[in-house]
Structure formats: C-alpha cells, structure tokens
C-alpha cells in the first residue's frame, strides 16, 4: 500500500482532492472526518495538516505527500520533489510599511526585526544575502506586526497582493515562489521496489491530468487547399490528424492538441483560413 499524505483542510485540500479525482484516484472516505481513505488500487490517503506533511513524509509515516513548497522549505527536511502540481501558487515576500521609507532589500540597514511564520526560510534567506536580522516568530497574521511596532518588516505569503495593500505594506523582494508539490522521501527510490513502482504510476497519472489541463483538443473542417497553412496553425503533438469527410469534396476535417493559452489565436487563424465547424473540447488525460 502506498500511503499519500493529503492536506485535510485549507486552500490546498480541495484542489488536491480534485486533481486526484481527475486522475482516477477518487477519495473513498467513509465520512467527512475520516483520517484515512482508500484511493483505489494500492493507494491510500492520510488526511493531515499541510504543515505537518513534510515531517510525515520525511519520517516515513507516509510514502508521499501533497503540500506547499513553502512548507517543504520551512521544514528543512530532505525530500524529493516529484511534481509541481500547479495550484496553490503564491510567493513568500519581504514587505515593509510605506513609513519605513525603504524601496528595496538593499535599503535595509542595521539589524531589522522580521516578523514571520517562516523563521527558518527567512533566516536562511537573509544569511545568504549576508545581512543580519532579528527574527520575530509569529503563528499567523504577520502583517499586523509592523503596525504594533514589534517588527520593521515582514516575510509573508502573497498571491493577489491585496492583504499586503490593505495593511499598507509594499514588497521589497521575493524569498521564494511556491505552489503545491508532490513530495516523497529520498530513500523510497532504492529501498522499496513495489512502492517505487506505485509511486511512478502515481506521478504518471497526476502528470497526465496536469498536461491535459494545459491543452485543448481542436477539431475543424478546412478547405483541402489550405492544408499546408493549417498545419502551421495546428502543429499538434505530431502534426494534425487529417480525416476525409464523406461527401466532403474539397473539405477535410483536422484534429489537433493545442495549448489552452493559445486557443483564441488558433481559432482566429483557422477562421482566416476558411475553417468551419470549429470545435474545442477539454482533454481528461494526456500522455504524449
Ligand atoms: P493575498 O491574495 O495576497 O491577499 O493573500 C491572502 C492571504 O492568504 C495572505 O495572508 C497569505 O498569507 C495567504 N496565502 C495566499 N496564497 C497562499 C497559498 N498558496 N498558500 C497558503 N497561504 C496563502
């Protein structure tokens, strides 16, 4: 059985569940509050706090886990990062109040007091820069510390930036970029063969969903005479599939996988080449 630690609540929990569902690893919990659940086959989920997952995986209580890269870095534990799951994106930043009168990290002088929920990452970040800081550890809401006069700057997570703005704080620099990651203990690769095979299957399944999410399947009827130019618009994975249409005469159907981000451009280009009946669908899984 491959035990996978998943966040039990918070912003990462729902998206992790959705990703596993889409990969065919549906969480079959007996109740909302279950601590474990079957994911089908040889996979089992353990629901724990996102911040505890690096420890659980490093200590072998779970074979793999899904948690934020910020929390993995803060734990300082040696872990393999197997996959960037692309959700929960945020940045850990240094921020200051306007009143401090600094616009960059280089403007910080002396030994500034830094309030943060990430003391280890913060300590390492400033040590690498060769600066001295006094860490003010917080268990949450670091943004309040400069207003209370207990810190000069903060190191905190931001995604939209609105919490910093509302608290009159502006960014001085980025400490790290984070997103949800699939992690495993390094020893798993060599020690337990069956588990490492299951882990490879897990990575393949999750990866196929992530690739699918970034792409769309495009179908269109195009004039046969325009095929050469259509191939330039629809490179696909190995060039478009070209299909004859019954009684289609001068028209053929083309199918191809296109990057989701490029879909508007592709539709406009296809239209300009005389395409009709353009159909765009989502893809469930993509294994090139
Ligand atoms: P923001 O969208 O920048 O206003 O962020 C709102 C709050 O959510 C901030 O206080 C951050 O600490 C926190 N936050 C934002 N993104 C994440 C994330 N991916 N993981 C954990 N906390 C986050």
Boltz pocket constraint, residues with backbone or C-beta under 6 A from the ligand:
constraints:
  - pocket:
      binder: B
      contacts: [[A, 11], [A, 68], [A, 88], [A, 89], [A, 90], [A, 156], [A, 157], [A, 158], [A, 159], [A, 160], [A, 161], [A, 162], [A, 163], [A, 164], [A, 178]]
      max_distance: 6.0
